[in-house]
Amino acid sequence: MELTPTVEQAIVDALVDLLQDLPEIVTACDGRVTPFSEQELPAANVFTPKVDANEAGTLQIDHDLAVSIVLYVAERTAQKVIRSLVSKVYAAIGQAERDSAGPLGLPQVISINDPSKAVKCIQQGDFIGSAQIALNITYRTARWAM
């Protein structure tokens, strides 16, 4: 028996697909915990670090999903490369927000926000080896009708 994916999983899958479509990214995946080989870089890994749960009996129509996209580049890559990759990811997300079917092509998604308006870069010596983009995606699971 195959289960229907949750809205959260559909959002993560849509982000992975969006990242995989960027020609600069060799590997895009969902929550990978093993290291990437040199041949798999540049890579993008989508995580959902925190999930808020509601108390039983609570009715909530709109939900927020915290998503982190971590971009990995080859060791000793120039900072210019990671900055360029980050800007291309933001451009792709901006384009996906304007999809006629809804942001990321999902009608349940209401908005994609970057609450911190900053990219966290992880530096190794004099070089940046990865960058993290934190997003907050608001989606709707029910609709009221009268």
Rosetta constraint file for C-alpha pairs under 8 A:
AtomPair CA 5 CA 9 HARMONIC 5.83 0.50
AtomPair CA 5 CA 10 HARMONIC 6.31 0.50
AtomPair CA 6 CA 10 HARMONIC 6.22 0.50
AtomPair CA 7 CA 11 HARMONIC 6.18 0.50
AtomPair CA 7 CA 108 HARMONIC 7.60 0.50
AtomPair CA 7 CA 141 HARMONIC 7.78 0.50
AtomPair CA 8 CA 12 HARMONIC 6.37 0.50
AtomPair CA 8 CA 65 HARMONIC 7.25 0.50
AtomPair CA 9 CA 13 HARMONIC 5.99 0.50
AtomPair CA 10 CA 14 HARMONIC 6.06 0.50
AtomPair CA 11 CA 15 HARMONIC 6.27 0.50
AtomPair CA 11 CA 104 HARMONIC 7.39 0.50
AtomPair CA 11 CA 106 HARMONIC 7.62 0.50
AtomPair CA 12 CA 16 HARMONIC 6.20 0.50
AtomPair CA 12 CA 30 HARMONIC 6.99 0.50
AtomPair CA 12 CA 46 HARMONIC 6.86 0.50
AtomPair CA 12 CA 47 HARMONIC 7.98 0.50
AtomPair CA 13 CA 17 HARMONIC 6.16 0.50
AtomPair CA 13 CA 30 HARMONIC 7.40 0.50
AtomPair CA 14 CA 18 HARMONIC 6.08 0.50
AtomPair CA 14 CA 104 HARMONIC 6.13 0.50
AtomPair CA 14 CA 105 HARMONIC 7.66 0.50
AtomPair CA 15 CA 19 HARMONIC 6.16 0.50
AtomPair CA 15 CA 46 HARMONIC 7.44 0.50
AtomPair CA 15 CA 104 HARMONIC 7.25 0.50
AtomPair CA 16 CA 20 HARMONIC 6.05 0.50
AtomPair CA 16 CA 28 HARMONIC 5.69 0.50
AtomPair CA 16 CA 29 HARMONIC 5.82 0.50
AtomPair CA 16 CA 30 HARMONIC 6.63 0.50
AtomPair CA 16 CA 44 HARMONIC 7.95 0.50
AtomPair CA 16 CA 45 HARMONIC 7.75 0.50
AtomPair CA 16 CA 46 HARMONIC 6.75 0.50
AtomPair CA 17 CA 21 HARMONIC 6.21 0.50
AtomPair CA 17 CA 28 HARMONIC 7.61 0.50
AtomPair CA 18 CA 22 HARMONIC 7.02 0.50
AtomPair CA 18 CA 92 HARMONIC 7.17 0.50
AtomPair CA 18 CA 93 HARMONIC 7.80 0.50
AtomPair CA 19 CA 25 HARMONIC 6.91 0.50
AtomPair CA 19 CA 28 HARMONIC 6.07 0.50
AtomPair CA 19 CA 44 HARMONIC 6.91 0.50
AtomPair CA 19 CA 89 HARMONIC 7.08 0.50
AtomPair CA 19 CA 92 HARMONIC 7.94 0.50
AtomPair CA 20 CA 25 HARMONIC 6.27 0.50
AtomPair CA 20 CA 26 HARMONIC 7.19 0.50
AtomPair CA 20 CA 27 HARMONIC 6.57 0.50
AtomPair CA 20 CA 28 HARMONIC 5.22 0.50
AtomPair CA 21 CA 25 HARMONIC 7.80 0.50
AtomPair CA 22 CA 88 HARMONIC 7.94 0.50
AtomPair CA 22 CA 89 HARMONIC 7.88 0.50
AtomPair CA 22 CA 92 HARMONIC 7.99 0.50
AtomPair CA 24 CA 42 HARMONIC 7.07 0.50
AtomPair CA 24 CA 85 HARMONIC 7.22 0.50
AtomPair CA 25 CA 41 HARMONIC 7.13 0.50
AtomPair CA 25 CA 42 HARMONIC 5.19 0.50
AtomPair CA 25 CA 43 HARMONIC 5.56 0.50
AtomPair CA 25 CA 44 HARMONIC 6.96 0.50
AtomPair CA 26 CA 40 HARMONIC 5.68 0.50
AtomPair CA 26 CA 41 HARMONIC 5.78 0.50
AtomPair CA 26 CA 42 HARMONIC 5.60 0.50
AtomPair CA 26 CA 43 HARMONIC 5.79 0.50
AtomPair CA 27 CA 40 HARMONIC 5.56 0.50
AtomPair CA 27 CA 41 HARMONIC 6.63 0.50
AtomPair CA 27 CA 42 HARMONIC 6.79 0.50
AtomPair CA 27 CA 43 HARMONIC 4.60 0.50
AtomPair CA 27 CA 44 HARMONIC 6.27 0.50
AtomPair CA 28 CA 43 HARMONIC 5.70 0.50
AtomPair CA 28 CA 44 HARMONIC 4.65 0.50
AtomPair CA 28 CA 45 HARMONIC 5.80 0.50
AtomPair CA 28 CA 46 HARMONIC 7.85 0.50
AtomPair CA 29 CA 44 HARMONIC 6.47 0.50
AtomPair CA 29 CA 45 HARMONIC 5.05 0.50
AtomPair CA 29 CA 46 HARMONIC 6.32 0.50
AtomPair CA 30 CA 45 HARMONIC 5.77 0.50
AtomPair CA 30 CA 46 HARMONIC 4.93 0.50
AtomPair CA 30 CA 47 HARMONIC 6.46 0.50
AtomPair CA 31 CA 45 HARMONIC 5.98 0.50
AtomPair CA 31 CA 46 HARMONIC 5.50 0.50
AtomPair CA 31 CA 47 HARMONIC 4.96 0.50
AtomPair CA 31 CA 48 HARMONIC 7.79 0.50
AtomPair CA 32 CA 45 HARMONIC 6.45 0.50
AtomPair CA 36 CA 40 HARMONIC 5.93 0.50
AtomPair CA 36 CA 41 HARMONIC 6.96 0.50
AtomPair CA 36 CA 43 HARMONIC 7.63 0.50
AtomPair CA 37 CA 41 HARMONIC 6.96 0.50
AtomPair CA 38 CA 74 HARMONIC 6.50 0.50
AtomPair CA 41 CA 72 HARMONIC 6.64 0.50
AtomPair CA 41 CA 73 HARMONIC 5.57 0.50
AtomPair CA 41 CA 74 HARMONIC 5.99 0.50
AtomPair CA 42 CA 71 HARMONIC 7.13 0.50
AtomPair CA 42 CA 72 HARMONIC 5.51 0.50
AtomPair CA 42 CA 73 HARMONIC 4.50 0.50
AtomPair CA 42 CA 74 HARMONIC 6.54 0.50
AtomPair CA 43 CA 71 HARMONIC 5.70 0.50
AtomPair CA 43 CA 72 HARMONIC 5.09 0.50
AtomPair CA 43 CA 73 HARMONIC 6.62 0.50
AtomPair CA 44 CA 69 HARMONIC 6.54 0.50
AtomPair CA 44 CA 70 HARMONIC 5.61 0.50
AtomPair CA 44 CA 71 HARMONIC 4.52 0.50
AtomPair CA 44 CA 72 HARMONIC 6.31 0.50
AtomPair CA 45 CA 69 HARMONIC 5.67 0.50
AtomPair CA 45 CA 70 HARMONIC 5.19 0.50
AtomPair CA 45 CA 71 HARMONIC 6.54 0.50
AtomPair CA 46 CA 67 HARMONIC 6.95 0.50
AtomPair CA 46 CA 68 HARMONIC 5.79 0.50
AtomPair CA 46 CA 69 HARMONIC 4.62 0.50
AtomPair CA 46 CA 70 HARMONIC 6.49 0.50
AtomPair CA 47 CA 67 HARMONIC 5.73 0.50
AtomPair CA 47 CA 68 HARMONIC 5.09 0.50
AtomPair CA 47 CA 69 HARMONIC 6.38 0.50
AtomPair CA 47 CA 70 HARMONIC 7.91 0.50
AtomPair CA 48 CA 65 HARMONIC 7.32 0.50
AtomPair CA 48 CA 66 HARMONIC 5.85 0.50
AtomPair CA 48 CA 67 HARMONIC 4.64 0.50
AtomPair CA 48 CA 68 HARMONIC 6.22 0.50
AtomPair CA 49 CA 66 HARMONIC 6.77 0.50
AtomPair CA 49 CA 67 HARMONIC 6.72 0.50
AtomPair CA 49 CA 68 HARMONIC 7.12 0.50
AtomPair CA 50 CA 65 HARMONIC 7.80 0.50
AtomPair CA 50 CA 66 HARMONIC 6.30 0.50
AtomPair CA 51 CA 65 HARMONIC 6.79 0.50
AtomPair CA 51 CA 66 HARMONIC 7.28 0.50
AtomPair CA 54 CA 58 HARMONIC 6.33 0.50
AtomPair CA 61 CA 140 HARMONIC 5.58 0.50
AtomPair CA 61 CA 141 HARMONIC 5.59 0.50
AtomPair CA 61 CA 142 HARMONIC 5.38 0.50
AtomPair CA 61 CA 143 HARMONIC 7.24 0.50
AtomPair CA 62 CA 138 HARMONIC 6.71 0.50
AtomPair CA 62 CA 139 HARMONIC 5.64 0.50
AtomPair CA 62 CA 140 HARMONIC 4.47 0.50
AtomPair CA 62 CA 141 HARMONIC 6.54 0.50
AtomPair CA 62 CA 142 HARMONIC 7.90 0.50
AtomPair CA 63 CA 138 HARMONIC 5.55 0.50
AtomPair CA 63 CA 139 HARMONIC 5.39 0.50
AtomPair CA 63 CA 140 HARMONIC 6.22 0.50
AtomPair CA 63 CA 141 HARMONIC 7.69 0.50
AtomPair CA 64 CA 136 HARMONIC 6.36 0.50
AtomPair CA 64 CA 137 HARMONIC 5.53 0.50
AtomPair CA 64 CA 138 HARMONIC 4.45 0.50
AtomPair CA 64 CA 139 HARMONIC 6.43 0.50
AtomPair CA 65 CA 136 HARMONIC 5.68 0.50
AtomPair CA 65 CA 137 HARMONIC 5.10 0.50
AtomPair CA 65 CA 138 HARMONIC 6.36 0.50
AtomPair CA 65 CA 139 HARMONIC 7.86 0.50
AtomPair CA 66 CA 134 HARMONIC 7.28 0.50
AtomPair CA 66 CA 135 HARMONIC 5.92 0.50
AtomPair CA 66 CA 136 HARMONIC 4.68 0.50
AtomPair CA 66 CA 137 HARMONIC 6.44 0.50
AtomPair CA 67 CA 134 HARMONIC 5.91 0.50
AtomPair CA 67 CA 135 HARMONIC 5.13 0.50
AtomPair CA 67 CA 136 HARMONIC 6.15 0.50
AtomPair CA 67 CA 137 HARMONIC 7.35 0.50
AtomPair CA 68 CA 132 HARMONIC 6.52 0.50
AtomPair CA 68 CA 133 HARMONIC 5.63 0.50
AtomPair CA 68 CA 134 HARMONIC 4.54 0.50
AtomPair CA 68 CA 135 HARMONIC 6.15 0.50
AtomPair CA 69 CA 132 HARMONIC 5.66 0.50
AtomPair CA 69 CA 133 HARMONIC 5.12 0.50
AtomPair CA 69 CA 134 HARMONIC 6.50 0.50
AtomPair CA 69 CA 135 HARMONIC 7.96 0.50
AtomPair CA 70 CA 130 HARMONIC 6.82 0.50
AtomPair CA 70 CA 131 HARMONIC 5.69 0.50
AtomPair CA 70 CA 132 HARMONIC 4.39 0.50
AtomPair CA 70 CA 133 HARMONIC 6.38 0.50
AtomPair CA 71 CA 86 HARMONIC 7.84 0.50
AtomPair CA 71 CA 130 HARMONIC 5.30 0.50
AtomPair CA 71 CA 131 HARMONIC 5.20 0.50
AtomPair CA 71 CA 132 HARMONIC 6.30 0.50
AtomPair CA 72 CA 129 HARMONIC 6.08 0.50
AtomPair CA 72 CA 130 HARMONIC 4.41 0.50
AtomPair CA 72 CA 131 HARMONIC 6.81 0.50
AtomPair CA 73 CA 77 HARMONIC 6.66 0.50
AtomPair CA 73 CA 82 HARMONIC 6.97 0.50
AtomPair CA 73 CA 129 HARMONIC 5.58 0.50
AtomPair CA 73 CA 130 HARMONIC 6.03 0.50
AtomPair CA 74 CA 129 HARMONIC 6.74 0.50
AtomPair CA 75 CA 127 HARMONIC 7.67 0.50
AtomPair CA 75 CA 129 HARMONIC 5.86 0.50
AtomPair CA 76 CA 127 HARMONIC 5.69 0.50
AtomPair CA 76 CA 128 HARMONIC 7.59 0.50
AtomPair CA 76 CA 129 HARMONIC 7.27 0.50
AtomPair CA 77 CA 81 HARMONIC 6.73 0.50
AtomPair CA 77 CA 82 HARMONIC 7.78 0.50
AtomPair CA 77 CA 127 HARMONIC 6.52 0.50
AtomPair CA 77 CA 128 HARMONIC 7.08 0.50
AtomPair CA 77 CA 129 HARMONIC 7.05 0.50
AtomPair CA 78 CA 82 HARMONIC 7.28 0.50
AtomPair CA 78 CA 127 HARMONIC 6.47 0.50
AtomPair CA 78 CA 128 HARMONIC 7.32 0.50
AtomPair CA 79 CA 83 HARMONIC 6.26 0.50
AtomPair CA 79 CA 127 HARMONIC 6.41 0.50
AtomPair CA 79 CA 128 HARMONIC 5.82 0.50
AtomPair CA 80 CA 84 HARMONIC 6.07 0.50
AtomPair CA 81 CA 85 HARMONIC 6.20 0.50
AtomPair CA 82 CA 86 HARMONIC 6.10 0.50
AtomPair CA 82 CA 128 HARMONIC 7.33 0.50
AtomPair CA 82 CA 129 HARMONIC 7.94 0.50
AtomPair CA 82 CA 130 HARMONIC 7.29 0.50
AtomPair CA 82 CA 131 HARMONIC 7.28 0.50
AtomPair CA 83 CA 87 HARMONIC 6.27 0.50
AtomPair CA 84 CA 88 HARMONIC 6.30 0.50
AtomPair CA 85 CA 89 HARMONIC 6.27 0.50
AtomPair CA 86 CA 90 HARMONIC 6.29 0.50
AtomPair CA 86 CA 131 HARMONIC 7.65 0.50
AtomPair CA 87 CA 91 HARMONIC 6.13 0.50
AtomPair CA 88 CA 92 HARMONIC 6.15 0.50
AtomPair CA 89 CA 93 HARMONIC 6.21 0.50
AtomPair CA 90 CA 94 HARMONIC 6.07 0.50
AtomPair CA 91 CA 95 HARMONIC 6.20 0.50
AtomPair CA 92 CA 96 HARMONIC 6.12 0.50
AtomPair CA 93 CA 97 HARMONIC 6.20 0.50
AtomPair CA 93 CA 104 HARMONIC 7.80 0.50
AtomPair CA 94 CA 98 HARMONIC 6.99 0.50
AtomPair CA 95 CA 99 HARMONIC 7.03 0.50
AtomPair CA 96 CA 103 HARMONIC 5.59 0.50
AtomPair CA 96 CA 104 HARMONIC 4.91 0.50
AtomPair CA 96 CA 105 HARMONIC 7.05 0.50
AtomPair CA 97 CA 102 HARMONIC 6.99 0.50
AtomPair CA 97 CA 103 HARMONIC 4.07 0.50
AtomPair CA 97 CA 104 HARMONIC 6.03 0.50
AtomPair CA 97 CA 111 HARMONIC 7.33 0.50
AtomPair CA 97 CA 112 HARMONIC 7.06 0.50
AtomPair CA 98 CA 102 HARMONIC 7.05 0.50
AtomPair CA 98 CA 103 HARMONIC 6.07 0.50
AtomPair CA 99 CA 103 HARMONIC 5.52 0.50
AtomPair CA 99 CA 104 HARMONIC 6.54 0.50
AtomPair CA 99 CA 105 HARMONIC 5.70 0.50
AtomPair CA 100 CA 105 HARMONIC 7.22 0.50
AtomPair CA 101 CA 105 HARMONIC 4.92 0.50
AtomPair CA 101 CA 106 HARMONIC 6.04 0.50
AtomPair CA 101 CA 107 HARMONIC 5.66 0.50
AtomPair CA 102 CA 106 HARMONIC 5.04 0.50
AtomPair CA 102 CA 107 HARMONIC 4.59 0.50
AtomPair CA 102 CA 108 HARMONIC 7.27 0.50
AtomPair CA 102 CA 109 HARMONIC 6.28 0.50
AtomPair CA 102 CA 110 HARMONIC 7.29 0.50
AtomPair CA 103 CA 107 HARMONIC 7.15 0.50
AtomPair CA 103 CA 109 HARMONIC 5.71 0.50
AtomPair CA 103 CA 110 HARMONIC 6.77 0.50
AtomPair CA 103 CA 111 HARMONIC 6.59 0.50
AtomPair CA 103 CA 112 HARMONIC 7.42 0.50
AtomPair CA 104 CA 109 HARMONIC 7.41 0.50
AtomPair CA 108 CA 139 HARMONIC 5.29 0.50
AtomPair CA 108 CA 140 HARMONIC 5.10 0.50
AtomPair CA 108 CA 141 HARMONIC 6.63 0.50
AtomPair CA 109 CA 137 HARMONIC 7.23 0.50
AtomPair CA 109 CA 138 HARMONIC 6.04 0.50
AtomPair CA 109 CA 139 HARMONIC 4.15 0.50
AtomPair CA 109 CA 140 HARMONIC 6.38 0.50
AtomPair CA 110 CA 137 HARMONIC 7.63 0.50
AtomPair CA 110 CA 138 HARMONIC 5.45 0.50
AtomPair CA 110 CA 139 HARMONIC 5.10 0.50
AtomPair CA 110 CA 140 HARMONIC 6.87 0.50
AtomPair CA 111 CA 137 HARMONIC 5.83 0.50
AtomPair CA 111 CA 138 HARMONIC 5.28 0.50
AtomPair CA 111 CA 139 HARMONIC 7.09 0.50
AtomPair CA 112 CA 135 HARMONIC 6.80 0.50
AtomPair CA 112 CA 136 HARMONIC 5.96 0.50
AtomPair CA 112 CA 137 HARMONIC 4.55 0.50
AtomPair CA 112 CA 138 HARMONIC 6.50 0.50
AtomPair CA 113 CA 135 HARMONIC 5.63 0.50
AtomPair CA 113 CA 136 HARMONIC 5.07 0.50
AtomPair CA 113 CA 137 HARMONIC 6.18 0.50
AtomPair CA 114 CA 118 HARMONIC 7.86 0.50
AtomPair CA 114 CA 133 HARMONIC 7.98 0.50
AtomPair CA 114 CA 134 HARMONIC 6.29 0.50
AtomPair CA 114 CA 135 HARMONIC 4.68 0.50
AtomPair CA 114 CA 136 HARMONIC 6.13 0.50
AtomPair CA 115 CA 134 HARMONIC 7.49 0.50
AtomPair CA 115 CA 135 HARMONIC 6.66 0.50
AtomPair CA 115 CA 136 HARMONIC 6.74 0.50
AtomPair CA 116 CA 134 HARMONIC 7.28 0.50
AtomPair CA 118 CA 133 HARMONIC 7.42 0.50
AtomPair CA 119 CA 131 HARMONIC 6.49 0.50
AtomPair CA 119 CA 132 HARMONIC 5.73 0.50
AtomPair CA 119 CA 133 HARMONIC 5.24 0.50
AtomPair CA 119 CA 134 HARMONIC 7.46 0.50
AtomPair CA 120 CA 131 HARMONIC 5.55 0.50
AtomPair CA 120 CA 132 HARMONIC 5.06 0.50
AtomPair CA 120 CA 133 HARMONIC 6.75 0.50
AtomPair CA 121 CA 128 HARMONIC 6.49 0.50
AtomPair CA 121 CA 129 HARMONIC 7.76 0.50
AtomPair CA 121 CA 130 HARMONIC 5.92 0.50
AtomPair CA 121 CA 131 HARMONIC 4.22 0.50
AtomPair CA 121 CA 132 HARMONIC 6.29 0.50
AtomPair CA 122 CA 128 HARMONIC 5.73 0.50
AtomPair CA 122 CA 129 HARMONIC 6.05 0.50
AtomPair CA 122 CA 130 HARMONIC 5.30 0.50
AtomPair CA 122 CA 131 HARMONIC 5.93 0.50
AtomPair CA 123 CA 127 HARMONIC 5.64 0.50
AtomPair CA 123 CA 128 HARMONIC 4.18 0.50
AtomPair CA 123 CA 129 HARMONIC 5.85 0.50
AtomPair CA 123 CA 130 HARMONIC 7.27 0.50
AtomPair CA 124 CA 128 HARMONIC 5.81 0.50
AtomPair CA 124 CA 129 HARMONIC 6.14 0.50
